[in-house]
Amino acid sequence: MPEHDIPLAPIDRILHKAGAERVSEEAVIVLRDILESIAYEIATRSVELAKHAGRKTVTAEDIKTVIRILRCIYLSTYV
């Protein structure tokens, strides 16, 4: 079984806070897997950005920049 960085309980709480009365375990697992995948992609690109800038430290600006870039890529695929 692969190791995961995000526990299931917080994902379940988020779904309930969003208004779900009941949530299947499969739904929680799928959302967790998707969120981890997105987080890993953002983290990887943020590290690349920091290294390109000659830094070892990933900053909040690196993450925001990557999200802006990914958002443009995502939107451009549907235009």
N, CA, C and O atoms as a GROMACS GRO file, in nm:
protein
  316
    1MET      N    1   0.085  -0.117   0.000
    1MET     CA    2   0.000   0.000   0.000
    1MET      C    3   0.090   0.125   0.000
    1MET      O    4   0.180   0.135   0.083
    2PRO      N    5   0.066   0.220  -0.093
    2PRO     CA    6   0.151   0.339  -0.098
    2PRO      C    7   0.128   0.428   0.023
    2PRO      O    8   0.019   0.434   0.080
    3GLU      N    9   0.233   0.498   0.060
    3GLU     CA   10   0.224   0.590   0.172
    3GLU      C   11   0.168   0.723   0.123
    3GLU      O   12   0.203   0.770   0.014
    4HIS      N   13   0.082   0.783   0.202
    4HIS     CA   14   0.022   0.911   0.166
    4HIS      C   15   0.060   1.017   0.268
    4HIS      O   16   0.082   0.987   0.385
    5ASP      N   17   0.068   1.141   0.221
    5ASP     CA   18   0.106   1.251   0.308
    5ASP      C   19  -0.014   1.321   0.372
    5ASP      O   20  -0.001   1.384   0.477
    6ILE      N   21  -0.129   1.310   0.309
    6ILE     CA   22  -0.249   1.375   0.361
    6ILE      C   23  -0.340   1.268   0.422
    6ILE      O   24  -0.379   1.174   0.353
    7PRO      N   25  -0.372   1.282   0.550
    7PRO     CA   26  -0.462   1.184   0.612
    7PRO      C   27  -0.605   1.198   0.559
    7PRO      O   28  -0.644   1.303   0.507
    8LEU      N   29  -0.682   1.092   0.573
    8LEU     CA   30  -0.819   1.091   0.522
    8LEU      C   31  -0.916   1.176   0.605
    8LEU      O   32  -1.006   1.238   0.549
    9ALA      N   33  -0.898   1.181   0.735
    9ALA     CA   34  -0.994   1.251   0.822
    9ALA      C   35  -1.013   1.398   0.785
    9ALA      O   36  -1.127   1.444   0.779
   10PRO      N   37  -0.906   1.475   0.759
   10PRO     CA   38  -0.928   1.615   0.720
   10PRO      C   39  -1.004   1.629   0.588
   10PRO      O   40  -1.082   1.723   0.571
   11ILE      N   41  -0.983   1.536   0.497
   11ILE     CA   42  -1.055   1.540   0.369
   11ILE      C   43  -1.204   1.516   0.394
   11ILE      O   44  -1.288   1.585   0.337
   12ASP      N   45  -1.234   1.420   0.479
   12ASP     CA   46  -1.373   1.392   0.516
   12ASP      C   47  -1.437   1.514   0.581
   12ASP      O   48  -1.552   1.548   0.550
   13ARG      N   49  -1.364   1.581   0.670
   13ARG     CA   50  -1.417   1.701   0.736
   13ARG      C   51  -1.445   1.812   0.634
   13ARG      O   52  -1.548   1.880   0.643
   14ILE      N   53  -1.356   1.830   0.539
   14ILE     CA   54  -1.376   1.932   0.437
   14ILE      C   55  -1.503   1.904   0.357
   14ILE      O   56  -1.582   1.995   0.332
   15LEU      N   57  -1.523   1.780   0.318
   15LEU     CA   58  -1.643   1.745   0.242
   15LEU      C   59  -1.770   1.770   0.324
   15LEU      O   60  -1.870   1.818   0.271
   16HIS      N   61  -1.765   1.738   0.453
   16HIS     CA   62  -1.881   1.764   0.539
   16HIS      C   63  -1.902   1.914   0.558
   16HIS      O   64  -2.016   1.960   0.556
   17LYS      N   65  -1.795   1.990   0.576
   17LYS     CA   66  -1.809   2.136   0.588
   17LYS      C   67  -1.864   2.198   0.461
   17LYS      O   68  -1.928   2.303   0.464
   18ALA      N   69  -1.838   2.132   0.347
   18ALA     CA   70  -1.888   2.180   0.218
   18ALA      C   71  -2.037   2.147   0.200
   18ALA      O   72  -2.099   2.190   0.103
   19GLY      N   73  -2.092   2.072   0.295
   19GLY     CA   74  -2.236   2.045   0.291
   19GLY      C   75  -2.276   1.901   0.270
   19GLY      O   76  -2.396   1.871   0.267
   20ALA      N   77  -2.180   1.810   0.256
   20ALA     CA   78  -2.215   1.669   0.235
   20ALA      C   79  -2.270   1.609   0.365
   20ALA      O   80  -2.210   1.624   0.471
   21GLU      N   81  -2.382   1.543   0.356
   21GLU     CA   82  -2.438   1.476   0.473
   21GLU      C   83  -2.366   1.344   0.497
   21GLU      O   84  -2.336   1.308   0.611
   22ARG      N   85  -2.339   1.272   0.388
   22ARG     CA   86  -2.267   1.145   0.397
   22ARG      C   87  -2.161   1.143   0.288
   22ARG      O   88  -2.180   1.199   0.179
   23VAL      N   89  -2.050   1.079   0.318
   23VAL     CA   90  -1.938   1.073   0.224
   23VAL      C   91  -1.884   0.930   0.224
   23VAL      O   92  -1.855   0.874   0.329
   24SER      N   93  -1.872   0.873   0.106
   24SER     CA   94  -1.818   0.738   0.098
   24SER      C   95  -1.667   0.742   0.119
   24SER      O   96  -1.602   0.843   0.092
   25GLU      N   97  -1.614   0.632   0.168
   25GLU     CA   98  -1.469   0.623   0.188
   25GLU      C   99  -1.396   0.637   0.054
   25GLU      O  100  -1.289   0.697   0.046
   26GLU      N  101  -1.455   0.581  -0.050
   26GLU     CA  102  -1.393   0.590  -0.183
   26GLU      C  103  -1.383   0.735  -0.229
   26GLU      O  104  -1.283   0.774  -0.290
   27ALA      N  105  -1.485   0.815  -0.201
   27ALA     CA  106  -1.484   0.956  -0.239
   27ALA      C  107  -1.371   1.030  -0.166
   27ALA      O  108  -1.301   1.112  -0.226
   28VAL      N  109  -1.354   1.001  -0.039
   28VAL     CA  110  -1.249   1.064   0.041
   28VAL      C  111  -1.111   1.025  -0.014
   28VAL      O  112  -1.022   1.109  -0.026
   29ILE      N  113  -1.094   0.899  -0.047
   29ILE     CA  114  -0.966   0.850  -0.099
   29ILE      C  115  -0.935   0.914  -0.234
   29ILE      O  116  -0.822   0.957  -0.258
   30VAL      N  117  -1.034   0.920  -0.322
   30VAL     CA  118  -1.013   0.980  -0.454
   30VAL      C  119  -0.976   1.128  -0.441
   30VAL      O  120  -0.883   1.174  -0.507
   31LEU      N  121  -1.048   1.201  -0.358
   31LEU     CA  122  -1.017   1.343  -0.340
   31LEU      C  123  -0.878   1.361  -0.280
   31LEU      O  124  -0.804   1.449  -0.322
   32ARG      N  125  -0.843   1.278  -0.182
   32ARG     CA  126  -0.709   1.285  -0.122
   32ARG      C  127  -0.601   1.261  -0.227
   32ARG      O  128  -0.501   1.333  -0.231
   33ASP      N  129  -0.621   1.161  -0.311
   33ASP     CA  130  -0.523   1.129  -0.415
   33ASP      C  131  -0.507   1.243  -0.514
   33ASP      O  132  -0.396   1.276  -0.555
   34ILE      N  133  -0.618   1.304  -0.553
   34ILE     CA  134  -0.614   1.417  -0.646
   34ILE      C  135  -0.543   1.536  -0.582
   34ILE      O  136  -0.458   1.599  -0.645
   35LEU      N  137  -0.576   1.567  -0.458
   35LEU     CA  138  -0.514   1.680  -0.389
   35LEU      C  139  -0.364   1.659  -0.371
   35LEU      O  140  -0.285   1.752  -0.387
   36GLU      N  141  -0.323   1.536  -0.338
   36GLU     CA  142  -0.180   1.506  -0.326
   36GLU      C  143  -0.109   1.523  -0.459
   36GLU      O  144   0.002   1.575  -0.465
   37SER      N  145  -0.173   1.479  -0.566
   37SER     CA  146  -0.114   1.492  -0.699
   37SER      C  147  -0.095   1.638  -0.736
   37SER      O  148   0.010   1.677  -0.787
   38ILE      N  149  -0.197   1.720  -0.712
   38ILE     CA  150  -0.188   1.863  -0.741
   38ILE      C  151  -0.081   1.928  -0.655
   38ILE      O  152  -0.002   2.008  -0.704
   39ALA      N  153  -0.078   1.895  -0.526
   39ALA     CA  154   0.020   1.953  -0.434
   39ALA      C  155   0.162   1.915  -0.477
   39ALA      O  156   0.253   1.998  -0.471
   40TYR      N  157   0.182   1.792  -0.519
   40TYR     CA  158   0.315   1.747  -0.562
   40TYR      C  159   0.359   1.823  -0.687
   40TYR      O  160   0.475   1.864  -0.697
   41GLU      N  161   0.267   1.843  -0.781
   41GLU     CA  162   0.299   1.918  -0.903
   41GLU      C  163   0.338   2.062  -0.869
   41GLU      O  164   0.436   2.114  -0.922
   42ILE      N  165   0.261   2.126  -0.783
   42ILE     CA  166   0.291   2.264  -0.743
   42ILE      C  167   0.425   2.268  -0.669
   42ILE      O  168   0.506   2.357  -0.695
   43ALA      N  169   0.448   2.175  -0.580
   43ALA     CA  170   0.573   2.172  -0.503
   43ALA      C  171   0.693   2.152  -0.594
   43ALA      O  172   0.794   2.221  -0.580
   44THR      N  173   0.683   2.058  -0.688
   44THR     CA  174   0.794   2.029  -0.779
   44THR      C  175   0.829   2.152  -0.862
   44THR      O  176   0.947   2.186  -0.876
   45ARG      N  177   0.729   2.216  -0.917
   45ARG     CA  178   0.754   2.335  -1.000
   45ARG      C  179   0.803   2.452  -0.916
   45ARG      O  180   0.881   2.534  -0.964
   46SER      N  181   0.758   2.462  -0.792
   46SER     CA  182   0.804   2.569  -0.703
   46SER      C  183   0.951   2.552  -0.668
   46SER      O  184   1.025   2.650  -0.662
   47VAL      N  185   0.993   2.428  -0.646
   47VAL     CA  186   1.135   2.399  -0.620
   47VAL      C  187   1.218   2.436  -0.742
   47VAL      O  188   1.324   2.496  -0.729
   48GLU      N  189   1.170   2.401  -0.861
   48GLU     CA  190   1.241   2.436  -0.984
   48GLU      C  191   1.255   2.588  -0.997
   48GLU      O  192   1.360   2.638  -1.036
   49LEU      N  193   1.148   2.659  -0.965
   49LEU     CA  194   1.150   2.806  -0.973
   49LEU      C  195   1.251   2.865  -0.876
   49LEU      O  196   1.327   2.955  -0.912
   50ALA      N  197   1.253   2.814  -0.753
   50ALA     CA  198   1.349   2.863  -0.653
   50ALA      C  199   1.492   2.835  -0.698
   50ALA      O  200   1.578   2.922  -0.687
   51LYS      N  201   1.517   2.715  -0.748
   51LYS     CA  202   1.652   2.680  -0.796
   51LYS      C  203   1.692   2.769  -0.913
   51LYS      O  204   1.806   2.814  -0.920
   52HIS      N  205   1.600   2.795  -1.003
   52HIS     CA  206   1.627   2.882  -1.118
   52HIS      C  207   1.667   3.023  -1.071
   52HIS      O  208   1.749   3.089  -1.134
   53ALA      N  209   1.607   3.066  -0.961
   53ALA     CA  210   1.638   3.198  -0.904
   53ALA      C  211   1.762   3.194  -0.816
   53ALA      O  212   1.800   3.296  -0.758
   54GLY      N  213   1.827   3.077  -0.806
   54GLY     CA  214   1.950   3.065  -0.728
   54GLY      C  215   1.926   3.055  -0.578
   54GLY      O  216   2.014   3.086  -0.498
   55ARG      N  217   1.806   3.010  -0.541
   55ARG     CA  218   1.771   2.996  -0.400
   55ARG      C  219   1.748   2.851  -0.364
   55ARG      O  220   1.712   2.769  -0.447
   56LYS      N  221   1.771   2.821  -0.235
   56LYS     CA  222   1.739   2.689  -0.182
   56LYS      C  223   1.601   2.691  -0.115
   56LYS      O  224   1.539   2.586  -0.096
   57THR      N  225   1.556   2.809  -0.081
   57THR     CA  226   1.430   2.824  -0.008
   57THR      C  227   1.315   2.849  -0.104
   57THR      O  228   1.321   2.940  -0.187
   58VAL      N  229   1.211   2.770  -0.093
   58VAL     CA  230   1.088   2.792  -0.170
   58VAL      C  231   1.006   2.894  -0.092
   58VAL      O  232   0.982   2.879   0.028
   59THR      N  233   0.964   2.999  -0.162
   59THR     CA  234   0.887   3.105  -0.097
   59THR      C  235   0.739   3.095  -0.134
   59THR      O  236   0.700   3.023  -0.225
   60ALA      N  237   0.659   3.170  -0.060
   60ALA     CA  238   0.516   3.177  -0.092
   60ALA      C  239   0.497   3.233  -0.232
   60ALA      O  240   0.405   3.192  -0.303
   61GLU      N  241   0.582   3.326  -0.272
   61GLU     CA  242   0.573   3.383  -0.406
   61GLU      C  243   0.598   3.278  -0.514
   61GLU      O  244   0.535   3.280  -0.619
   62ASP      N  245   0.692   3.186  -0.488
   62ASP     CA  246   0.717   3.077  -0.583
   62ASP      C  247   0.589   2.997  -0.605
   62ASP      O  248   0.551   2.966  -0.718
   63ILE      N  249   0.524   2.963  -0.496
   63ILE     CA  250   0.401   2.882  -0.503
   63ILE      C  251   0.291   2.960  -0.575
   63ILE      O  252   0.222   2.904  -0.661
   64LYS      N  253   0.275   3.087  -0.541
   64LYS     CA  254   0.172   3.169  -0.608
   64LYS      C  255   0.201   3.183  -0.757
   64LYS      O  256   0.109   3.180  -0.838
   65THR      N  257   0.328   3.199  -0.792
   65THR     CA  258   0.366   3.211  -0.933
   65THR      C  259   0.334   3.083  -1.008
   65THR      O  260   0.279   3.087  -1.118
   66VAL      N  261   0.368   2.969  -0.949
   66VAL     CA  262   0.340   2.841  -1.013
   66VAL      C  263   0.189   2.823  -1.032
   66VAL      O  264   0.145   2.776  -1.136
   67ILE      N  265   0.112   2.860  -0.934
   67ILE     CA  266  -0.034   2.847  -0.946
   67ILE      C  267  -0.085   2.936  -1.057
   67ILE      O  268  -0.172   2.895  -1.134
   68ARG      N  269  -0.033   3.059  -1.068
   68ARG     CA  270  -0.074   3.148  -1.178
   68ARG      C  271  -0.037   3.086  -1.313
   68ARG      O  272  -0.116   3.091  -1.407
   69ILE      N  273   0.083   3.028  -1.323
   69ILE     CA  274   0.127   2.965  -1.448
   69ILE      C  275   0.038   2.846  -1.481
   69ILE      O  276  -0.009   2.832  -1.594
   70LEU      N  277   0.014   2.760  -1.383
   70LEU     CA  278  -0.070   2.642  -1.407
   70LEU      C  279  -0.212   2.682  -1.444
   70LEU      O  280  -0.275   2.618  -1.527
   71ARG      N  281  -0.262   2.787  -1.382
   71ARG     CA  282  -0.397   2.833  -1.412
   71ARG      C  283  -0.403   2.878  -1.558
   71ARG      O  284  -0.501   2.850  -1.627
   72CYS      N  285  -0.301   2.948  -1.605
   72CYS     CA  286  -0.298   2.993  -1.745
   72CYS      C  287  -0.291   2.873  -1.839
   72CYS      O  288  -0.359   2.870  -1.941
   73ILE      N  289  -0.211   2.775  -1.806
   73ILE     CA  290  -0.201   2.654  -1.888
   73ILE      C  291  -0.335   2.583  -1.891
   73ILE      O  292  -0.381   2.540  -1.997
   74TYR      N  293  -0.398   2.571  -1.776
   74TYR     CA  294  -0.526   2.502  -1.766
   74TYR      C  295  -0.632   2.576  -1.848
   74TYR      O  296  -0.706   2.514  -1.925
   75LEU      N  297  -0.639   2.709  -1.833
   75LEU     CA  298  -0.739   2.786  -1.904
   75LEU      C  299  -0.713   2.785  -2.055
   75LEU      O  300  -0.808   2.781  -2.134
   76SER      N  301  -0.586   2.789  -2.095
   76SER     CA  302  -0.555   2.795  -2.237
   76SER      C  303  -0.591   2.666  -2.310
   76SER      O  304  -0.611   2.667  -2.432
   77THR      N  305  -0.600   2.556  -2.238
   77THR     CA  306  -0.636   2.430  -2.304
   77THR      C  307  -0.783   2.425  -2.340
   77THR      O  308  -0.825   2.341  -2.420
   78TYR      N  309  -0.864   2.515  -2.283
   78TYR     CA  310  -1.007   2.516  -2.310
   78TYR      C  311  -1.052   2.636  -2.393
   78TYR      O  312  -1.172   2.655  -2.416
   79VAL      N  313  -0.956   2.718  -2.437
   79VAL     CA  314  -0.993   2.839  -2.515
   79VAL      C  315  -0.977   2.811  -2.662
   79VAL      O  316  -1.002   2.899  -2.744
   0.00000   0.00000   0.00000
